[in-house]
């Protein structure tokens, strides 16, 4: 009995997607990018880590504190010190079918800060 190509074991990926994911990991997140981003992150420079991983950052700590308070700004700053943008690239949804590009028109919420429904999200927007 052959496996349905769109069916995967629990926690797995469909067999017809495996080659695409190998290609994505090799070309969209190459080893050199991971090494550079990791070195910057370990040195405490999250902005340089993001640049090394080709991840655009638009965090303005002053504006964040003004809009959401210093506790939220400090929590975001602490998370950014540990942020691994190369892993973000690794796990973003992709357009398969022979391509390795990030799936367009998606939004990924990485974390939420503060109490209640109006909490401040830290969001990574995908390209359109």
Buried (B, 14 or more C-beta within 10 A) or exposed (E): EEEEEEEBEEEEEBBEBEEBBEBBBEEBBEEEBBEBBBEBBEEEBBEBBBBBBEBEBEBEEEEBBEEBBEEBBBBBBEBBEEBBBBBBBBEBEBEBEEEBEBEEEEEBEEEBBEEEEEEBEBEBEBEE
